[in-house]
């Protein structure tokens, strides 16, 4: 059985590959993380807060760099993993590779 965060990342990936960035899906998925033990997560970590903020601002390369550090420190932080997945997927859009040529 795969972890819950992995299921969410797979769902986000599938939606992105289907044709759009599921930002509302990513936000709603991250809102359900409150059941995590606080020893496994540090919501006040400055890198975590900044990484999530950058992700919300669609600054995906910068967000990914910070969130990679966060998931290394807190491997059970599913919200950080979810935002990292969104940042990785969003890189293609922020780099312009996801835009269709006309």
C-alpha positions, 0 to 999 in steps of 0.5 A, a space after each residue: 500500500 502506497 503512502 497517502 501523499 504519494 497517491 496525491 502526487 500521482 493524482 496531481 501528476 495525472 491531472 497535469 498530464 491531462 492538460 492543466 495545472 490542478 492548482 485547486 486540487 493541490 491546495 485542497 490536498 494540502 489542507 488535509 495535512 493537519 492530522 500529521 504528528 508535529 514531530 514529523 513536520 515543522 509548519 514554522 520552518 522558514 524554508 517551508 513557509 517561503 517554499 509554499 509561498 513561492 509555489 503559490 506565486 507560481 515561482 516554481 524553480 525557486 519553490 522547488 529548491 527550498 522545498 527539496 531542503 524541507 523534505 530532506 529535513 522532514 521526510 514525513 511532511 506530506 504538504 511539503 512533498 505535495 508542494 514540491 511535486 507541484 513545483 516540479 510539474 509547474 517548472 515546465 509551465 514557468 519555463 515556457 515549455 508547457 505553452 503551446 506554439 501558435 
